[in-house]
Amino acid sequence: MVVSPGQTNNMMTNSNNQMAATAISQQQQIQMNNATSTKFSDNYDVKEELGKGAFSVVRRCVHKATNMEFAAKIINTRKLSSRDFQKLEREARICRKLKHSNIVRLHDSIQEEGFHYLVFDLVTGGELFEDIVAREFYSEADASQCIQQILESIAYCHDNSVVHRDLKPENLLLASRAKGASVKLADFGLAIEVKGEDEAWYGFAGTPGYLSPEVLKKDPYGKPVDIWACGVILYILLVGYPPFWDEDQLRLYAQIKNGAYDYPTPEWDTVTPEAKALIDAMLTLNPKKRITAQEALKVPWICDRQRVASMMHRQDTVDCLRKFNARRKLKGAILTTMIATRNMSSRNLLNKKDVPPSTIKESTESSQTIDDSDGLGTSSTADKAQKQEIVRVTQQLLDAISCKDFDSFSKLCDPNLTCFEPETLGNLIEGMDFHKFYFVNGPQILPGSDKQHQIHTTLLNPNVHLMGDEGACIAYIRLTQYIDRFGEARTCQAQETRVWKKRNGNWYCIHTHRSGAGELSCVFAGSSGGGSAQTPPLQQNSYQNFH
C-alpha cells in the first residue's frame, strides 16, 4: 500500500497532454536505466519517509533523469521468509501488468542484496474516506461516483485475471488533494492471479468485515469476492457505518455467512431504492448469482447518476463516517504497535548467540498461535507463564474497578492510559482523570454490604497475544453480576481489549478498548440517590451496535 502526507501537488499543474507526454517519456527513461543499472541509488534520490510497515518503509524518491517524484516501497528481504519472498514476487508481477488510471501504478522494480524496491505513483490525496468527512457537501451521487471508480479498477483487474482480495477503506486513495481527484486502488499484497472464471481455494485472506461468505466457509472462490467487498464499501459510503458489525469475530462471521444486514430507519429512508438494489446485488450470498463489476457499471444509478441518484446532502453520513474512521484508525495503530514490538523482540533474540534456533522460531510465531481451549496458546512454558500473568493482572484490575478502589486501579495503569469505549463518545481519551470521575462519582457501594458480594466480575475466554518480552494484548468478555437498588441480581457483559507494557518488572495497562454495556450500568452497578442500574437494552441493528 502506498501512503503519502500530500506534500507535493505540483504535478497537478500541468495540462493533461503534458502529463501524458511526461509519463510516456518518464517510463521510457526508467526502462532505459533498468537496462544499464540495477542499483536503486543510481536512478533515484531518496527523500523523507511517508509510511512504515512490519518489513518495509515507504519513502518519497526523485528519479534523477526526469526529476519526477514517486513513492518507493523499500522491503528488507533479509527479514522475509521464503514464503513471504514468493508473495513479494507475486505482488510485483501483478502490479507490473496493471496500468489503469484508478490503480496506483508500479513504475519500477529493483532488487538488490538484502532489499527490494518497488517504485509506485506518488499519491498525495490521502484516503478517500478521510477526504469525504472533510467535504462541505456529500451526497448519494458523490457515493455513486466513488464506487464507479472503484468498480472501474476492479473490472480492469478481473479482465486481467487478477483478484485483489483486500478491498477496504485503507486501500482506497486519492491521486491528489485537488477537488475531483481520481480514486486510486492500492496494495496488491494479497492479490492473486486466476484462470478466467474458475474458482479454487486460494487460502483464507482479507480483512474480517469485508470477507465474503464463500471465503469464511472455505469454499472455492474467485472474482466475486471483490464484488462482495465493494458492496460493503458502498453501504458504508451511503450511511457511514458497515452492514456487518460485531466486536466478537465469530458473531461477525456468522452475520456475513447468513447475509444478515438490513436498512434501518431513519438513515436509510433517504437512500434511493436503486442504491439499495445495487448493494443487494453485490451482497448476494451465492457468488455465481452476484453481480459482476462490468454489470454494476451499467446500472443506471452509476452510469446515469445525475438522473437517478439523490443530490441531497448527507450530513449524518459524514458524522457517522468520521466516527468509523476514528475507530478503524485506532485499531490499525494498535495492530501496528503489536507487530513492531513483536518484530523488535525477534531481532533482539536473533542477536543472542546462545539462543537455539528452535527458541527463535517459537518466539516469532507464538503471538499468532492461540489455543481456543484456554486462550493461552501452544507456545513455550515461559510464554504460557507470561500469558497467565497477564490474565492475573487483568483480573486484579477488574477487581479494583468492582470495588471502586482507585488507588489499586491507578497502580496497575500507566499515567497516560488511553481508552476508547462507549462513554468516550467515539473519542480517544488519554490520562487517568476520565476514569477517576467514575470512581468518585459513580453509584456507591451499599452501606454495610460486602463489596466482594455486591459486585462480582468474571473474565471469560481470555485470548493473550505476547508482544515480545515486555508487551502483551489481552481480549476477553467481561461478565459482571451485581445487586441493583431493589435487591435483585442482574448480569451484563462487555467485550474488552487491554494492552499491557512491562516496566521495571511490573505490568501496566497502557490502553483499553471496550464495547458493550456502559460504565455506570455495568461496572459500578448499585444505587445512589434515586438512580437505578438497568441491564442495557439489546442492540437491534448494525447502526445501533456500531455506536
Secondary structure as UniProt FT lines:
FT   HELIX           10..13
FT   HELIX           16..36
FT   HELIX           40..43
FT   STRAND          44..52
FT   STRAND          56..63
FT   TURN            64..66
FT   STRAND          69..76
FT   HELIX           77..79
FT   HELIX           82..97
FT   TURN            101..102
FT   STRAND          106..112
FT   TURN            113..114
FT   STRAND          115..121
FT   HELIX           128..134
FT   HELIX           140..159
FT   TURN            160..161
FT   STRAND          162..163
FT   HELIX           169..171
FT   STRAND          172..174
FT   TURN            179..180
FT   STRAND          183..185
FT   TURN            189..190
FT   STRAND          192..193
FT   TURN            196..197
FT   HELIX           208..210
FT   HELIX           213..216
FT   TURN            217..218
FT   HELIX           224..239
FT   HELIX           249..258
FT   TURN            265..270
FT   HELIX           273..282
FT   TURN            287..289
FT   HELIX           293..297
FT   HELIX           300..303
FT   HELIX           305..308
FT   HELIX           315..350
FT   TURN            353..354
FT   HELIX           357..365
FT   HELIX           366..368
FT   TURN            372..374
FT   HELIX           381..402
FT   TURN            403..404
FT   HELIX           406..411
FT   STRAND          413..420
FT   HELIX           422..424
FT   TURN            425..426
FT   STRAND          429..430
FT   HELIX           433..441
FT   TURN            447..448
FT   HELIX           451..454
FT   STRAND          455..466
FT   STRAND          471..483
FT   TURN            485..486
FT   STRAND          489..503
FT   TURN            504..505
FT   STRAND          506..516
FT   HELIX           519..523
FT   TURN            529..530
FT   HELIX           542..546
//
